[in-house]
Every structure is written in structure tokens, then in C-alpha cells.
Amino acid sequence: MELLTQFADLIKFLIDFILHIDVHLAELVAQYGTWVYAILFLIIFL
């Protein structure tokens, strides 16, 4: 039962992340600064 709860939480997080990507990207930039460019490069090109 705990596995289902964790899976549901993961799905909720992913949906929230996708729907509010602008907010989450702003948080990432505020927290990591220029490292965000490297992270986005890796996501896009790898």
C-alpha cells in the first residue's frame, strides 16, 4: 500500500511540475543560477 502512495505522490509531483513549469524554472534559476544552463543543455542534448 505504501508503494501506491509513493507512486501517487510521484504522479502528483510530475503533473504539478509540468503545469507550473514557469514557477519551477524560476525557482531553479534562483537556486542554481548559471548551472541551470548546463542542466538544460544536458536535458536537451543527451
mmCIF file of the N, C-alpha and C atoms, coordinates in Angstrom:
data_MODEL
# 
_entry.id   MODEL 
# 
loop_
_atom_site.group_PDB 
_atom_site.id 
_atom_site.type_symbol 
_atom_site.label_atom_id 
_atom_site.label_alt_id 
_atom_site.label_comp_id 
_atom_site.label_asym_id 
_atom_site.label_entity_id 
_atom_site.label_seq_id 
_atom_site.pdbx_PDB_ins_code 
_atom_site.Cartn_x 
_atom_site.Cartn_y 
_atom_site.Cartn_z 
_atom_site.occupancy 
_atom_site.B_iso_or_equiv 
_atom_site.pdbx_formal_charge 
_atom_site.auth_seq_id 
_atom_site.auth_comp_id 
_atom_site.auth_asym_id 
_atom_site.auth_atom_id 
_atom_site.pdbx_PDB_model_num 
ATOM 1   N N  . MET A 1 1  ? 0.824  -1.198 0.000   1.00 0.00 ? 1  MET A N  1 
ATOM 2   C CA . MET A 1 1  ? 0.000  0.000  0.000   1.00 0.00 ? 1  MET A CA 1 
ATOM 3   C C  . MET A 1 1  ? 0.866  1.258  0.000   1.00 0.00 ? 1  MET A C  1 
ATOM 4   N N  . GLU A 1 2  ? 1.989  1.197  0.703   1.00 0.00 ? 2  GLU A N  1 
ATOM 5   C CA . GLU A 1 2  ? 2.888  2.349  0.758   1.00 0.00 ? 2  GLU A CA 1 
ATOM 6   C C  . GLU A 1 2  ? 3.467  2.645  -0.624  1.00 0.00 ? 2  GLU A C  1 
ATOM 7   N N  . LEU A 1 3  ? 3.695  1.598  -1.405  1.00 0.00 ? 3  LEU A N  1 
ATOM 8   C CA . LEU A 1 3  ? 4.224  1.775  -2.756  1.00 0.00 ? 3  LEU A CA 1 
ATOM 9   C C  . LEU A 1 3  ? 3.237  2.557  -3.623  1.00 0.00 ? 3  LEU A C  1 
ATOM 10  N N  . LEU A 1 4  ? 1.958  2.274  -3.484  1.00 0.00 ? 4  LEU A N  1 
ATOM 11  C CA . LEU A 1 4  ? 0.944  3.009  -4.239  1.00 0.00 ? 4  LEU A CA 1 
ATOM 12  C C  . LEU A 1 4  ? 0.900  4.477  -3.829  1.00 0.00 ? 4  LEU A C  1 
ATOM 13  N N  . THR A 1 5  ? 1.057  4.738  -2.553  1.00 0.00 ? 5  THR A N  1 
ATOM 14  C CA . THR A 1 5  ? 1.073  6.109  -2.059  1.00 0.00 ? 5  THR A CA 1 
ATOM 15  C C  . THR A 1 5  ? 2.265  6.870  -2.628  1.00 0.00 ? 5  THR A C  1 
ATOM 16  N N  . GLN A 1 6  ? 3.425  6.231  -2.636  1.00 0.00 ? 6  GLN A N  1 
ATOM 17  C CA . GLN A 1 6  ? 4.617  6.871  -3.193  1.00 0.00 ? 6  GLN A CA 1 
ATOM 18  C C  . GLN A 1 6  ? 4.454  7.119  -4.691  1.00 0.00 ? 6  GLN A C  1 
ATOM 19  N N  . PHE A 1 7  ? 3.876  6.161  -5.396  1.00 0.00 ? 7  PHE A N  1 
ATOM 20  C CA . PHE A 1 7  ? 3.642  6.319  -6.830  1.00 0.00 ? 7  PHE A CA 1 
ATOM 21  C C  . PHE A 1 7  ? 2.664  7.460  -7.095  1.00 0.00 ? 7  PHE A C  1 
ATOM 22  N N  . ALA A 1 8  ? 1.606  7.545  -6.301  1.00 0.00 ? 8  ALA A N  1 
ATOM 23  C CA . ALA A 1 8  ? 0.626  8.622  -6.457  1.00 0.00 ? 8  ALA A CA 1 
ATOM 24  C C  . ALA A 1 8  ? 1.275  9.979  -6.185  1.00 0.00 ? 8  ALA A C  1 
ATOM 25  N N  . ASP A 1 9  ? 2.134  10.049 -5.178  1.00 0.00 ? 9  ASP A N  1 
ATOM 26  C CA . ASP A 1 9  ? 2.837  11.294 -4.880  1.00 0.00 ? 9  ASP A CA 1 
ATOM 27  C C  . ASP A 1 9  ? 3.761  11.695 -6.027  1.00 0.00 ? 9  ASP A C  1 
ATOM 28  N N  . LEU A 1 10 ? 4.416  10.720 -6.628  1.00 0.00 ? 10 LEU A N  1 
ATOM 29  C CA . LEU A 1 10 ? 5.290  10.994 -7.765  1.00 0.00 ? 10 LEU A CA 1 
ATOM 30  C C  . LEU A 1 10 ? 4.486  11.534 -8.944  1.00 0.00 ? 10 LEU A C  1 
ATOM 31  N N  . ILE A 1 11 ? 3.356  10.924 -9.224  1.00 0.00 ? 11 ILE A N  1 
ATOM 32  C CA . ILE A 1 11 ? 2.499  11.378 -10.322 1.00 0.00 ? 11 ILE A CA 1 
ATOM 33  C C  . ILE A 1 11 ? 1.994  12.796 -10.051 1.00 0.00 ? 11 ILE A C  1 
ATOM 34  N N  . LYS A 1 12 ? 1.582  13.078 -8.815  1.00 0.00 ? 12 LYS A N  1 
ATOM 35  C CA . LYS A 1 12 ? 1.127  14.423 -8.456  1.00 0.00 ? 12 LYS A CA 1 
ATOM 36  C C  . LYS A 1 12 ? 2.239  15.443 -8.653  1.00 0.00 ? 12 LYS A C  1 
ATOM 37  N N  . PHE A 1 13 ? 3.461  15.080 -8.241  1.00 0.00 ? 13 PHE A N  1 
ATOM 38  C CA . PHE A 1 13 ? 4.599  15.980 -8.405  1.00 0.00 ? 13 PHE A CA 1 
ATOM 39  C C  . PHE A 1 13 ? 4.866  16.259 -9.879  1.00 0.00 ? 13 PHE A C  1 
ATOM 40  N N  . LEU A 1 14 ? 4.855  15.218 -10.712 1.00 0.00 ? 14 LEU A N  1 
ATOM 41  C CA . LEU A 1 14 ? 5.126  15.394 -12.137 1.00 0.00 ? 14 LEU A CA 1 
ATOM 42  C C  . LEU A 1 14 ? 4.060  16.256 -12.816 1.00 0.00 ? 14 LEU A C  1 
ATOM 43  N N  . ILE A 1 15 ? 2.813  16.034 -12.473 1.00 0.00 ? 15 ILE A N  1 
ATOM 44  C CA . ILE A 1 15 ? 1.734  16.837 -13.049 1.00 0.00 ? 15 ILE A CA 1 
ATOM 45  C C  . ILE A 1 15 ? 1.871  18.288 -12.616 1.00 0.00 ? 15 ILE A C  1 
ATOM 46  N N  . ASP A 1 16 ? 2.150  18.509 -11.330 1.00 0.00 ? 16 ASP A N  1 
ATOM 47  C CA . ASP A 1 16 ? 2.343  19.868 -10.826 1.00 0.00 ? 16 ASP A CA 1 
ATOM 48  C C  . ASP A 1 16 ? 3.530  20.535 -11.509 1.00 0.00 ? 16 ASP A C  1 
ATOM 49  N N  . PHE A 1 17 ? 4.614  19.789 -11.679 1.00 0.00 ? 17 PHE A N  1 
ATOM 50  C CA . PHE A 1 17 ? 5.810  20.341 -12.319 1.00 0.00 ? 17 PHE A CA 1 
ATOM 51  C C  . PHE A 1 17 ? 5.520  20.754 -13.753 1.00 0.00 ? 17 PHE A C  1 
ATOM 52  N N  . ILE A 1 18 ? 4.806  19.913 -14.488 1.00 0.00 ? 18 ILE A N  1 
ATOM 53  C CA . ILE A 1 18 ? 4.501  20.212 -15.890 1.00 0.00 ? 18 ILE A CA 1 
ATOM 54  C C  . ILE A 1 18 ? 3.538  21.393 -16.007 1.00 0.00 ? 18 ILE A C  1 
ATOM 55  N N  . LEU A 1 19 ? 2.528  21.435 -15.159 1.00 0.00 ? 19 LEU A N  1 
ATOM 56  C CA . LEU A 1 19 ? 1.539  22.505 -15.241 1.00 0.00 ? 19 LEU A CA 1 
ATOM 57  C C  . LEU A 1 19 ? 2.087  23.856 -14.790 1.00 0.00 ? 19 LEU A C  1 
ATOM 58  N N  . HIS A 1 20 ? 3.075  23.842 -13.903 1.00 0.00 ? 20 HIS A N  1 
ATOM 59  C CA . HIS A 1 20 ? 3.636  25.085 -13.367 1.00 0.00 ? 20 HIS A CA 1 
ATOM 60  C C  . HIS A 1 20 ? 5.130  25.182 -13.654 1.00 0.00 ? 20 HIS A C  1 
ATOM 61  N N  . ILE A 1 21 ? 5.514  24.830 -14.878 1.00 0.00 ? 21 ILE A N  1 
ATOM 62  C CA . ILE A 1 21 ? 6.932  24.798 -15.238 1.00 0.00 ? 21 ILE A CA 1 
ATOM 63  C C  . ILE A 1 21 ? 7.577  26.174 -15.100 1.00 0.00 ? 21 ILE A C  1 
ATOM 64  N N  . ASP A 1 22 ? 6.833  27.249 -15.372 1.00 0.00 ? 22 ASP A N  1 
ATOM 65  C CA . ASP A 1 22 ? 7.406  28.587 -15.262 1.00 0.00 ? 22 ASP A CA 1 
ATOM 66  C C  . ASP A 1 22 ? 7.815  28.909 -13.827 1.00 0.00 ? 22 ASP A C  1 
ATOM 67  N N  . VAL A 1 23 ? 7.002  28.513 -12.874 1.00 0.00 ? 23 VAL A N  1 
ATOM 68  C CA . VAL A 1 23 ? 7.318  28.752 -11.464 1.00 0.00 ? 23 VAL A CA 1 
ATOM 69  C C  . VAL A 1 23 ? 8.522  27.922 -11.045 1.00 0.00 ? 23 VAL A C  1 
ATOM 70  N N  . HIS A 1 24 ? 8.545  26.675 -11.458 1.00 0.00 ? 24 HIS A N  1 
ATOM 71  C CA . HIS A 1 24 ? 9.636  25.789 -11.062 1.00 0.00 ? 24 HIS A CA 1 
ATOM 72  C C  . HIS A 1 24 ? 10.956 26.197 -11.712 1.00 0.00 ? 24 HIS A C  1 
ATOM 73  N N  . LEU A 1 25 ? 10.910 26.669 -12.960 1.00 0.00 ? 25 LEU A N  1 
ATOM 74  C CA . LEU A 1 25 ? 12.135 27.150 -13.596 1.00 0.00 ? 25 LEU A CA 1 
ATOM 75  C C  . LEU A 1 25 ? 12.662 28.398 -12.896 1.00 0.00 ? 25 LEU A C  1 
ATOM 76  N N  . ALA A 1 26 ? 11.774 29.275 -12.473 1.00 0.00 ? 26 ALA A N  1 
ATOM 77  C CA . ALA A 1 26 ? 12.204 30.466 -11.730 1.00 0.00 ? 26 ALA A CA 1 
ATOM 78  C C  . ALA A 1 26 ? 12.873 30.061 -10.420 1.00 0.00 ? 26 ALA A C  1 
ATOM 79  N N  . GLU A 1 27 ? 12.326 29.058 -9.742  1.00 0.00 ? 27 GLU A N  1 
ATOM 80  C CA . GLU A 1 27 ? 12.937 28.561 -8.507  1.00 0.00 ? 27 GLU A CA 1 
ATOM 81  C C  . GLU A 1 27 ? 14.308 27.955 -8.783  1.00 0.00 ? 27 GLU A C  1 
ATOM 82  N N  . LEU A 1 28 ? 14.424 27.188 -9.874  1.00 0.00 ? 28 LEU A N  1 
ATOM 83  C CA . LEU A 1 28 ? 15.710 26.586 -10.228 1.00 0.00 ? 28 LEU A CA 1 
ATOM 84  C C  . LEU A 1 28 ? 16.758 27.650 -10.529 1.00 0.00 ? 28 LEU A C  1 
ATOM 85  N N  . VAL A 1 29 ? 16.372 28.676 -11.278 1.00 0.00 ? 29 VAL A N  1 
ATOM 86  C CA . VAL A 1 29 ? 17.314 29.748 -11.608 1.00 0.00 ? 29 VAL A CA 1 
ATOM 87  C C  . VAL A 1 29 ? 17.728 30.492 -10.348 1.00 0.00 ? 29 VAL A C  1 
ATOM 88  N N  . ALA A 1 30 ? 16.784 30.749 -9.458  1.00 0.00 ? 30 ALA A N  1 
ATOM 89  C CA . ALA A 1 30 ? 17.116 31.444 -8.215  1.00 0.00 ? 30 ALA A CA 1 
ATOM 90  C C  . ALA A 1 30 ? 18.054 30.612 -7.352  1.00 0.00 ? 30 ALA A C  1 
ATOM 91  N N  . GLN A 1 31 ? 17.886 29.308 -7.374  1.00 0.00 ? 31 GLN A N  1 
ATOM 92  C CA . GLN A 1 31 ? 18.686 28.439 -6.512  1.00 0.00 ? 31 GLN A CA 1 
ATOM 93  C C  . GLN A 1 31 ? 20.039 28.100 -7.124  1.00 0.00 ? 31 GLN A C  1 
ATOM 94  N N  . TYR A 1 32 ? 20.085 27.809 -8.426  1.00 0.00 ? 32 TYR A N  1 
ATOM 95  C CA . TYR A 1 32 ? 21.313 27.308 -9.038  1.00 0.00 ? 32 TYR A CA 1 
ATOM 96  C C  . TYR A 1 32 ? 21.993 28.295 -9.979  1.00 0.00 ? 32 TYR A C  1 
ATOM 97  N N  . GLY A 1 33 ? 21.354 29.390 -10.301 1.00 0.00 ? 33 GLY A N  1 
ATOM 98  C CA . GLY A 1 33 ? 21.978 30.408 -11.142 1.00 0.00 ? 33 GLY A CA 1 
ATOM 99  C C  . GLY A 1 33 ? 22.355 29.893 -12.516 1.00 0.00 ? 33 GLY A C  1 
ATOM 100 N N  . THR A 1 34 ? 23.632 30.068 -12.872 1.00 0.00 ? 34 THR A N  1 
ATOM 101 C CA . THR A 1 34 ? 24.072 29.711 -14.222 1.00 0.00 ? 34 THR A CA 1 
ATOM 102 C C  . THR A 1 34 ? 24.153 28.205 -14.449 1.00 0.00 ? 34 THR A C  1 
ATOM 103 N N  . TRP A 1 35 ? 24.116 27.419 -13.394 1.00 0.00 ? 35 TRP A N  1 
ATOM 104 C CA . TRP A 1 35 ? 24.125 25.961 -13.566 1.00 0.00 ? 35 TRP A CA 1 
ATOM 105 C C  . TRP A 1 35 ? 22.878 25.475 -14.296 1.00 0.00 ? 35 TRP A C  1 
ATOM 106 N N  . VAL A 1 36 ? 21.826 26.275 -14.288 1.00 0.00 ? 36 VAL A N  1 
ATOM 107 C CA . VAL A 1 36 ? 20.590 25.893 -14.978 1.00 0.00 ? 36 VAL A CA 1 
ATOM 108 C C  . VAL A 1 36 ? 20.849 25.716 -16.471 1.00 0.00 ? 36 VAL A C  1 
ATOM 109 N N  . TYR A 1 37 ? 21.718 26.550 -17.039 1.00 0.00 ? 37 TYR A N  1 
ATOM 110 C CA . TYR A 1 37 ? 22.039 26.408 -18.458 1.00 0.00 ? 37 TYR A CA 1 
ATOM 111 C C  . TYR A 1 37 ? 22.669 25.051 -18.738 1.00 0.00 ? 37 TYR A C  1 
ATOM 112 N N  . ALA A 1 38 ? 23.559 24.614 -17.876 1.00 0.00 ? 38 ALA A N  1 
ATOM 113 C CA . ALA A 1 38 ? 24.193 23.304 -18.052 1.00 0.00 ? 38 ALA A CA 1 
ATOM 114 C C  . ALA A 1 38 ? 23.167 22.184 -17.904 1.00 0.00 ? 38 ALA A C  1 
ATOM 115 N N  . ILE A 1 39 ? 22.284 22.317 -16.940 1.00 0.00 ? 39 ILE A N  1 
ATOM 116 C CA . ILE A 1 39 ? 21.251 21.301 -16.724 1.00 0.00 ? 39 ILE A CA 1 
ATOM 117 C C  . ILE A 1 39 ? 20.334 21.209 -17.945 1.00 0.00 ? 39 ILE A C  1 
ATOM 118 N N  . LEU A 1 40 ? 19.884 22.360 -18.450 1.00 0.00 ? 40 LEU A N  1 
ATOM 119 C CA . LEU A 1 40 ? 19.014 22.365 -19.628 1.00 0.00 ? 40 LEU A CA 1 
ATOM 120 C C  . LEU A 1 40 ? 19.736 21.826 -20.856 1.00 0.00 ? 40 LEU A C  1 
ATOM 121 N N  . PHE A 1 41 ? 21.013 22.147 -21.005 1.00 0.00 ? 41 PHE A N  1 
ATOM 122 C CA . PHE A 1 41 ? 21.800 21.608 -22.117 1.00 0.00 ? 41 PHE A CA 1 
ATOM 123 C C  . PHE A 1 41 ? 21.833 20.086 -22.054 1.00 0.00 ? 41 PHE A C  1 
ATOM 124 N N  . LEU A 1 42 ? 22.075 19.540 -20.867 1.00 0.00 ? 42 LEU A N  1 
ATOM 125 C CA . LEU A 1 42 ? 22.130 18.089 -20.714 1.00 0.00 ? 42 LEU A CA 1 
ATOM 126 C C  . LEU A 1 42 ? 20.781 17.440 -21.009 1.00 0.00 ? 42 LEU A C  1 
ATOM 127 N N  . ILE A 1 43 ? 19.711 18.077 -20.566 1.00 0.00 ? 43 ILE A N  1 
ATOM 128 C CA . ILE A 1 43 ? 18.376 17.528 -20.812 1.00 0.00 ? 43 ILE A CA 1 
ATOM 129 C C  . ILE A 1 43 ? 18.068 17.522 -22.309 1.00 0.00 ? 43 ILE A C  1 
ATOM 130 N N  . ILE A 1 44 ? 18.415 18.589 -22.991 1.00 0.00 ? 44 ILE A N  1 
ATOM 131 C CA . ILE A 1 44 ? 18.066 18.709 -24.410 1.00 0.00 ? 44 ILE A CA 1 
ATOM 132 C C  . ILE A 1 44 ? 18.940 17.828 -25.294 1.00 0.00 ? 44 ILE A C  1 
ATOM 133 N N  . PHE A 1 45 ? 20.244 17.807 -25.047 1.00 0.00 ? 45 PHE A N  1 
ATOM 134 C CA . PHE A 1 45 ? 21.159 17.165 -25.983 1.00 0.00 ? 45 PHE A CA 1 
ATOM 135 C C  . PHE A 1 45 ? 21.617 15.768 -25.577 1.00 0.00 ? 45 PHE A C  1 
ATOM 136 N N  . LEU A 1 46 ? 21.215 15.284 -24.441 1.00 0.00 ? 46 LEU A N  1 
ATOM 137 C CA . LEU A 1 46 ? 21.601 13.913 -24.067 1.00 0.00 ? 46 LEU A CA 1 
ATOM 138 C C  . LEU A 1 46 ? 20.437 12.983 -24.019 1.00 0.00 ? 46 LEU A C  1 
# 
